[in-house]
Amino acid sequence: AMSPVVASTSSLASSIRADLSSRRRLAGRPLSFRGYLSFRGSHTRRSRPPHRRDPIVVRASGGSHQALSRATAVAIGHHPPPKHIFTPTTVIAGVFSAFPIVALFLRRKELLEKRNARAANTRGSDASSMTAPRPIAPPRGIGSIGSRLPGATHDTCVYLDYNATTPIFPEVAAAMEPFLWEHFGNPSSGHAFAAPCRDAVHKARGQVATMLGCDPDEVLFTSCGSESDNHAIASAVDLFVERKRGEIGSRVPHVVSTAVEHPAILEYLAAKAKANVLTYDLVPVDEEGLVDPKAVAAKVTSNTCLVTVMHANNETGAIQPVAECARLAREKNGDVLIHTDAAQSCGKIPVKVNELRVDMCTVVGHKIGAPKGVAALYVKSGAPFSKLVHGGGQESGRRAGTENVLEIVGLGAACELVEREKDVLPSHMSAMRDELLRRLARGLGGDDGSGVRVNGPIDDAERLPNTLSVGIRGVSASQLLDVLKDDVAASAGAACHSGEAAASVSAVLKAMAVPEEYAIGTLRLSVGRHTCPADVENGAAMVVDAARAQREEIAALPEGERPWWCVRKAVGLVD
């Protein structure tokens, strides 16, 4: 028989459920139960009828707790758990429902492991190498010496203009990539985004220093070779003015340079001379494009503050005797500073500042496989330096402006490549250049070889291994390149277009006194790291065919109507 407590509790539960159903029907929403129940001992007493505003309070003292708790659960609308939870159905459902959670956990673990591995690779074992650029490695097997670079233009046009600019080498692009997408912080900041960029600039400075054979603190990053050249001249001039300040009489700073310098030197000197800031002398070169060190020293005076001589000429490839010029100049004036523009020589011949005996040296990124818009200036420890750009304290306070981290990384990577390939790359370039000349001479030289002339030093050791300045007689080089502009990329030593009133032979060819019939037809062909034998073969063949066709057309014209007649007038050879 059912005990009195259980019976009373079951009756109470039934009454409460009925009351709940009635209230839901009336109010349309769930309601709470109110009343007062008191359980004492083994019997139940209802003290008064339930009231709407009195909550149900259940108090238990002795009796059957199991029956009471079950009745209470039913009263407040909850249901007790089933007696058997782990049935086959629930187990299978649980396993399948856990799959997404397990997959998410494993994916999260994989991502965390990759992130930690990436951090470990970039930070290294010490703080100095933390988050430095990746080791240089060509992507997808591209980038070896003599391999043609991918691209539609490379498939249709032969590139023989490496002295104008080089492509960004694949290894350099790979080193730059993390700083294009991931590492974008300002190196001057102190947070986590800045650290990789700051460390990358530090590493690049060391890479440039290794190529030049100097200390990293002696390397200053700039925007271009022209800025570096301007910095060098301004620094020497300002030092002279500071030293001679207060002396009796006028002491105008004097600069000695050569007639075949880059316009970054010549135009700056001309502008400052016009403003009465300095005076300067340009030393001529011989027919091979070389300057005489004794002639340089002869121009040095007590007012000379700087001698600037380019290391290698961009048109002819002539390598100037910079070290000897420096030695003789200092013998005459011990206070003189020496600067060289090594934009064309870096990556082609060794450039070590101690061997050159220079105080300042210009390095240009886009001449050695780095991007355009970045360069460097070596400034010997203790040498003067004048700020041209004022503002923040970047570059140890020497040049203001937030560092161009992306391209600085590229410059550093390119300098590392120069050091790595210094024993191999020059031989490749020399072989490509010589084969190019052989094919042009065979196709255009004629029986006696007079149809082609090489401009520059006769001694191969005195010219760059990649540069060929070749004059083709009876041809207008500018018109020839205009015909070939979609097939061969090269430069001309003279600008002359039919119908123009004036034209000019380059200042370098004028300074070398190159005969006009060759100067007008001079091509500057420059090979590089990714020039391949097929480029040389195809490029030479197209130049030969176009030159032969132009010779035939010009030969049929009266002399006064030939394309180079305007050049003869411009240089004063005819009235």
URLINPE-V926745 format. One line per field, one symbol per residue. ss: DSSP state (~ for helix, > for strand, _ for the rest). phi: phi as a letter, one per 30 degrees, with the letter a starting at -180 (. if undefined). burial: 1 if it has 9 or more other ideal C-beta (glycine too) atoms within 8 Angstrom, else 0. A space follows every 50 residues. Layout:
ss->???
phi->???
burial->???
This chain:
ss->___~~~~~~~~~~~~~~~~~~~~~~~~______>___>>>__>>>_____ ____>_________~~~~~~~~~~~____________~~~~~~~~~~~~~ ~~~~~~~~~~~~~~~~~~~~~~~___~~~_________~~~_________ _~~~~~_>>_>________~~~~~~~~~~~~__________~~~~~~~~~ ~~~~~~~~~~~~___~~~>>>>__~~~~~~~~~~~~~~~~~~~~______ ___>>>>>____~~~~~~~~~~~~____>>>>>_>_____>_~~~~~~__ ___>>>>>___>_____>>__~~~~~~~~~~~____>>>>>_________ __~~~~___>>>>>~~~_______>>>>>_______________~~~___ ____~~~~~~~~~~~~~~~~____~~~~~~~~~~~~~~~~~~~~______ _>>>>____~~~>___>>>>>>____~~~~~~~____>>_>>_>>_____ ___>>_~~~~~____~~~~__>>>>>______~~~~~~~~~~~~~~~~~~ ~~~~~___~~~___~~~~~~_____
phi->.dddddddddddddddddddddddddciadbdcblbbbcbicbcbcdadd ceccddbcbcbiiddddddddddddcjccddddbddceddddddddddee dddddddddddddddddddddddicbddcdhdededaddhickdeicddd kddddcbdcbbdddacdddeddddddedcccccbddeddccdddeddddd ddddddddddddibdedcccdbcaddddddeddddddddddddcdjddid bcdbbcbcdcddeddddddddddddidababcddcddciccceddddddd bdcdcacbbddbddccidcdddddddddddddbdcdcbbbcceddeicbd bcddddiccbbcbbddcbjcddjbabbdbeejddbcdcccldcdhhicbd jeddeeddeddddddddeddcdccdedddddddddddddddddbdidcid dbbdckdddddcbddccbcbccdibcdddddddceccbcabcdbcabejd dbaaddddddddhdeddcddcdcccbcaecdceddddddddddddddddd edddddcdedcdeddddeddcidbd
burial->00001111110110011011001100000000111110100001000001 00010100000010001101111110000000000000011000000000 00000000000000000000010000001111110101100110111010 00010011111110010111111111111000101010000011111111 11111111111111010111110110111111111111111000000000 00111111111101110110011000011111111101111010111011 00111111111110111111111011111100100111111111111110 10100111011111111111101111111100101110000001100011 00111111111111111110110011111101101110111011100000 11111110000111111111111111111110010001011111011000 00111101111101011111111111111111001111111111011101 1001000000011111111110000
